[in-house]
Amino acid sequence: MHILIASKTQIPVVTYGGTERVIWDLGRGLVELGHRVTYLVNSGSTCDFAPLIHIDDQIDLRLQIPNDVDVVHFHFCPDFDLDNDFASPYLYTEHGNSADRPRLPLNSVFLSQNHAERHGSSQYVYNGLDWRSYGVVNFEQQRTHVHFLGKAAWRVKNVAGAIDVALKSGHKMSVLGGYRLNIKRGFRFTLSPRISFHGMVGGEAKFSLLNRSSALIFPVRWHEPFGLALIESMYFGCAVFGTPYGALPEIVSQECGTLAISSDALACAVQTQYVDPRASHARAVNRFSAQNMCLNYLTKYEAVLAKSQLNAESPQLAPAFKDLPWIQ
């Protein structure tokens, strides 16, 4: 099968990365399974295992798709109607909460069961990562802190709540994805020396911080579509203490952490719950691998190639998806 992966991003991921990391691992996994992959991505991208085409915004996107492609896998919504103005078999993955788009294409796929259901769909594929690129986990290394991982400037990520949980539980915290002074979403300055900030860290620096952490504190205030931060942290043996919103109950089992809407409840869990690092690691590796993701997407590709519509009606996001309850 020849699959075109289309995304308005640059690959490979340089530092943080979310969608970029997923589509890279998806393409590489499909190639390893014997399929042809071509990327249609932003200028500046490079790839050593598949050919790529740089998107030219001055040319109709449809004219940039090779004729021999079997299925086009979009990771962004193009500016034309996929159901009425596009002739090729396609799949569209919605990576966020689509509040700015009233209706999505019929062949839309989501990132978790909760994500799909909130759009009136049953079609989802869990994100997966190629754990080979994350290195070997040192389970014997001393765990010196807890951490937050996410774009701290996004208010729904609730870094302030994560810091509160860390301080209440008596732990030092490393914030990956944020800065001590933040003025993007209103003024915020964190005084406590127990909280260290590492910016949009990636690569070995990120892996080292995760491998020395005992837990991810993740009290999001929206319905998280998936949350790569969860599985990356679990891969390194971290427990997860977060809110029970979006995909979190699907990813974080009871033996891997605690979900609650109160900072006091989460702080207590951080202090008292023992989580076997090897159990968290095994859950990430066994359930959320790139190979599992590739096999599940192949099933979707085969369905659209057989002229099946994945959704009987255009998916649409249900209202009230952010500013969910959080008790300080």
Secondary structure, DSSP 8 states (H G I E B T S, - for coil): -EEEEE-SS-SS--SS-SHHHHHHHHHHHHHHTT-EEEEEE-TT---SSS-EEE--TTS-GGGGS-TT-SEEEESS--SS-TTTS--S-EEEE--S--TT-S---TTEEBSSHHHHHTTT---B----B-GGGG----TTS---EEEEES-TTSGGG-HHHHHHHHHHTT--EEEET--SEE-TTS-EE---TTEEE--S--HHHHHHHHHTEEEEEE--SB--S--HHHHHHHHTT-EEEE-S-TTHHHH--GGGEEE-SBHHHHHHHHHH----HHHHHHHHHHHSBHHHHHHHHHHHHHHHHTT--S-SS-----S--BS---B-
